[in-house]
Each structure stands twice: as structure tokens, then as C-alpha cells.
Amino acid sequence: MQYWLLLVGALSLLSVHPTTETRTFSIVHKGDVIGELVATKTYTGSAINYTSASDVSTRIVMRVNVNSRLAATFQDGRLVESSANVEVNNRSKANSLTRWTGQEYAFYEYGEQENTIASSIQHSAIMLFFEEPADLSRIYAEQEGTFHTVRKVGEHSYQKVTTRGRANTYHYQNGRLTRGELTNGLVSFDLVAN
């Protein structure tokens, strides 16, 4: 009897405490490590919270420091809220929020509602750090409030194509992201799993 009580008690403790997975990536430009990206995926009950933080410092023509923060919360497989904040040299370049209102999503930039999204969102770009997009044809981009196209370009390799036609390529091994070739329009860099 004591065994069963201990087992039930242990299982209930496991369901209360969140479980977190952390992935760390080096950001590489022309062979030099110029920054780091840390992504977390935390399970709390039926909610999954994703976060990513990246800090980059490099010199192109002048010194450039980029700080990026993304977050997304999914409840029962549906996006509830996401945010994206990007600063370049301490100046805000993106500040967006997507929130489920009960009937649709409201997308905000710098606190002002820009549009609504009627379709349900089950996958967003931050998930690419943790999950191979094997069966996806589109994915929600938290920063832009739009859907990007996902297409398979090789075995366990995928491109995410923005609405502006820029393509980022992601490579997976055993379902885990190992490497990415990314561009933001100004500079291209590689993301390498540590």
C-alpha cells in the first residue's frame, strides 16, 4: 500500500513541475563566432512555452550589436500568444505581439493592432529550434505576423521562405536542428548546434 501511495505522490509531483529543454547554438559569420542563441522549450501541464534569446556583435561597415528575443505559448496545441523584440545598436527594430482573442488572433506592432488572423496557428517559427518540420507547408512568423512557406529541399533539410522571398535553410539529424543557414537581408550567417 505504501508503495502505491509513494508512486502516486511521485507522479503527481512530476506533473506539477515544468520540464525544460534548452538548446544552444553558435552564430557564425565567415568562420567567426559572432554570437549565441539560446532557446528553451518548457512543458507546464498542457502548455508549452518557447523562448529564444540571441545576442550578436560584429563589424560590417561599423560595429553592429543585435539582440533578439522571441517567445511563444501554446495551449493544447494552439498558439495563445507570441512576442518578438529585436534591437540593433540599442534601437528597436521590431516589437510585435500576437494574441488569441477567443475567435481570432490580433497582431500588434509597437502596441498598435495592425491586423487579425482568422486561421488557427499550431506551428510557429520558434519551434524550428526543437522540431523538424517534416509535415509542414507553412509556419507562423512571430515577428512579422504572417505565414512563411516551408519546403523540403533535401533529406531532413527544409527552407523557410519569407513573404519577401528570403530563404533560411534548416538541417536536422534525428529530429533535432543541427545547423541553419540564415539571412536577414543585410548579412548571412550560420547557426550551429553546440
N, C-alpha and C positions, 0 to 999 in steps of 0.2 A: 504494500500500500504506500509506504514512504517513497519507494522508487517512482511510482506513478505521479505522486504529488511533486516530487523534485523535477521529473520530466516535464510536466505541465507548467510548472513555475519557470523552468529554463526556457521553454518555447515561448511563453508569454513575454519574457524579457527580451528575447530576440526580436519579436515583432514590434516592440516599443522603441528600441534603439535604432537609429538610422544606420544604414550601411553605406559607406562611401568608397568609390573607386576614383583614383587620381591618376591622370596621365600627364606626363611632362614631355615637351618637345623643344628641341633647339630650333631656332630660327636662323637660317644660314643664307648668306648673300655672297656670291662669288667666292665660296670656300671659307668665308669667315663667319663665325657665330656672332650674330648681332643682337640676339635677344632670346627670350624664352617664353613659351606659352605653357600655362598650367591649366588643365581642365579637370573638373570634378563632376561626378555623377553620384547623387545621393538619393537613396531609396528611403522614404519615410511613409510607411503604410502603403496606400495606393498612389502616392505622389512620387514623382521623380523630379528632382531639381538638378539642372545642369548649370555649371558656371565655367567661364574661361576668362583668364586674365593674361594678357601678353604685354610685354614691355620690350621695345626695340629702340636701339640707339645706333645710328650710323651717320656717315657723312656721304652725301651725294654731291651736291654743289656746296651745301652748307650743312651744319650739324642738324640732324633730324631725330627727334625723340617722339615715338608713337606709343601711346598707352591705350589699350583696348580692353573693354570689359563687356562680356555678354552673359546673359542669364536667361534661363527658360524653365518654367514649371509646367509639368504635365500631370494631369489628374485623370486616372482611369483611361489612359491612352490619348487624351486630348490636351492640346496646349491651353493653358489657363492664362498665362502671362509670360511675356518675354521683354527683355530690355537690351539695348545696345548703346554703349557710350564710348566714343573714340576721341582722343585728344592728340593733336600734333603740335609739338612745341608749346604745350600748356594752353592751346586754343581748341575749343570744342569743334570737332568736325562732324560729329554725329551724336544725337541724343534722341533715341526713339524708344517707344513703348508700345507693345501690343497687348490688349486686354480683352478677354472673353466677357461679353456683356450679358450672356444668357441666350441671345438669339444670333449674335454675330460677333465679330471681332472689331474693336476700334483700334486704329493705328494712329499714334501721336508722334509728332516730331517737335522737339523743344516745347512740349506741353500743349501744343495745339493739335486738335484732331484733324488729320489730313484725309482719311478715308475709312471705309468699312470693308470688311472681308466676310463674305457670306459663307464660303466653303469651310468645312471643318479642317483643322490643322492637326495631323497626327505626327508629323516629322518636321523638324527644323534643322537648320544648318549646323548648330552646335552639336547635334547628335553625331555628326560625321567623325568627331574625335573618338567616338566609342563604338559605333556600329557601322558595319559595311552596308551600303545602301543597295543591296542586291536586287530587290524587287521594286525599287522606286523609280518613277519617271519625273518627279518634281519634288522640291523640298522648299519649305518656307525660309526666307532670308530675314532674320530678326532685324537687321539694321535698316533694310530698305522697305520692309512691309510688303514684299512681293514674293512670288514663287519663282524659283530658279529651276531650270531643266537639269535633270540628272540622266546621263547616258553612260552605258558601259563602253569602255574603249580598249579593254584587254582583260585577261584573266585577273579577277579581283582588283581591277583598276577602273575608275569612274571619273567622269568630268562633271563638274557643276558649272553650268553656264548661266551667267547673269543676264539680266534684261538688256544690258548694254553689249552683250556678246563676248564678254571676258570669260575665259575658261580657267578654272582651277582643277587640277588633277589630283586624285587621292588614290593611294595604293594600300592594299590590305593584305595581311597574312593571318590566317586562322581567325578571320573576322575582326581583327584589330588593325587600326591605322598604323602603318609603319613609316609612311613618307607622303608628303604632299608637295606639289609644285604650284605655288600661288602667285597671283599678281594683284595689285591694287590699282593698276593703271600707270603709276609712276615707276614702281620698282617691282621686280620679280624676286622671289626668294623661295627657299625650300624649307619645309617643315620636316624634321627628322625626330622620330620617337627615341627617347632616351631609355 
